[in-house]
Amino acid sequence: MFVTEKDAIPLINKPIAATRKAFFIAGFSLASWAPLIPLTKERLQVDNGMMGVILLAFGLGSLVMMPLSGMLAARFGCRRVFTLALLLVLVTLPALVTLDSIVPLALALFCFGAGIGAMDVVVNIHAVITEKYAQRPIMSGFHALFSLGGIAGAAVVSALLSWEVPPLKVVAIVMALLASIMLFAWSGLMDEAERRKTPFFVLPKGAVLLLGLLCCVAYMMEGSMLDWSGILLISQHSIDLRQAGLGYTLFAITMTSGRLLGDKAVEKLGAKKIFIGSAMLATAGFIVLIVSHTLFITALAFLLIGLGVANIAPMLFTASGQQKDMPDALAVAAVYTLGYSGILVGPALIGFVAHLSSLIGAFVFVSLLSIILLIVSGRVRLTAQGQ
């Protein structure tokens, strides 16, 4: 008895659906914390500088856990590690809205960051494995679910807070939602572990190092939109403070839309063409942003940048599962860790460049990074699954 291609479709559909739910959970978990940050700052009665130091604990927790997550997923399987990471997030969420001392809160935030970091890495490892089994491009669609989860998480928590629901009850609702989604996803998550003993940690090398550095640039470009687009609109176009989120909203809309359409585009045109085209769009968007003197043209630039960066990171993760220099789990963990460093370091680096020159000068710096991404893209081995 053998399994035909037709018989195999239901077998892969379950892991695909579970992976989508896991990406949604990861995005929702991360974004649910953002609306709670101002309340935490008010509860602690600290200034912006101290709050920045406290928030650094989240990034440190993520960075510590990300490289370890690859080894854990390889040894124990994605399902177990993702479940434990989500449990860590759920356990620490109530502490984030109740603790009123700096050190205990920072420790809780470190654990929360570790859980988020582990989920992000493991879900991408699972996506790489699932895409290989599916033998077709599906990575961009997974990342679209992360974006949608982020939108939903921020919207749900913000709405509940605006209705004056106590923060602890808000967190309880979030915990119930995430646990419910996980119950539906759990059985579909694969739990395959490698039989050979996986190294505790391996320094990225060869193609993995290049992919990680490119991912760092891509995430730095995304981070520039999240942290600096509103400030750019206020300083260059005198937009009202309450409307400063318009730029990131436009960026997020096209980025999510691009990811929803990305898999079909990669399947039809090939990963190489889409990657180069994406880098060209992002570069064009940043150049338009720099030279723009009208709000309409600036808005168009945000749309171009969002569409450009949409599928760069997903394709880099697919490529990390196709290289032969490192085991898949460790490679994905390395690429994600290097990419995440771009999110952490990028905003501060852009701020430093803006301080030395101007905010436009800082975006010139980001545009140069996008040009480097475009130039180096020709050296990256990109092949869509099934091609």
C-alpha positions, 0 to 999 in steps of 0.5 A: 500500500502506498500514499498517492499525491491526492491522498497526501493532501489531507495529511499536509493540510493539517500541519499547514492549518496548525502552522497558520494558527501558531503564527497568529498566536505568536503575532497576537502574543507579541502585540497584546503587550504593546498597549499595556506598556503605557499603563506599566510606565504609569504604574511604576512611575518612571521616566522614559529613560528608565522605561527604556531600560526596563523594556530592554529586558524583553529584548535580552530575554528574546536574544538569549532564548532564540539561539537555544530554541533551535537546539531545543526544537531539534532535540525535542520537536517543535510542538513541545517547545512551542507549547512550553514557550506559550505557557511561559508567555501566559504565565508571565502576562499577569505579572506584567500588569500587576508588579509595581517594582522595577526589578521583579517586572524586569525579570518577568519581562525577560521571561516574557521576551524569552517565551516570545523569542522561542515561539518566533523561532520555533514557528519558523522552523515548523514553517520550513519543515511544513513547506518542505513537505508541502512542496510548494511556496507557503512561507509568505502566507504564514508570515501574513498570519503573524501580521494579522495576529499582531493587528488583532492582538493590538486591536483587542487589547486596545478596545478592552482597555478603552472600554475600561476593562481592568488590565488583569481581566484584559490579560485573562481574556487574552490568555483564554483566547490564546489557549483556545487557539492553541487547543485547535492547533496542537494536534496539527503541530509536528513533533519530529525530533532529530535522532542525532544529538544536536549541538548546543550552539553553532555559530552561523557560517556560509550561506546562513551568515549571509541570510542572517545579515540580509534578514537583519537589514530587512528587519531594520527596514521594517523597524524604521517604519514602526519607530520613525515613520510617525516622527517623520510625518510630524517633522516633515509634514506637520501632521497632527500628533493623533494622526502620526500612525497613518504612515505605519498603518499604510505600510502594514496594510501593504506588507500584510497584503503582499504576504497574503499574495506572496506565495502565489507570486513566488510560485508563478514567477520564482523566488529569485525574481520576487526577491529582487523585485521586492528589494527594488520596490523597497529601495524605490520606496525609501528614495521616494520618501527621502525626496518627497515634499507632499503628504500624498507622495510620502503616503505612496512611499509607505505603500511601496516600502510595505509591499517591498519588504513584505516577502523578503524575510519569508523567502530568507527563512525558506532559503535557510531551510534549503542550505547545506551548511547547518542543520535546518533548526539551527540555521533558522534560529541563527537567521532569526536571531541575526534578523531580530538584532536588526529590530533591536539595534536598528531604531537606536542606530537610526536615531543616532544617525538622525542626531548626527545629521537629520531624520531625512539623513537617517532614512538615506542611511536606511535606503543605502541598506536597501540598495545593499540588499538589492546588490547582494540579492544576486548572490543568494540562492533562492528556489521556491519549494516544488520548483 
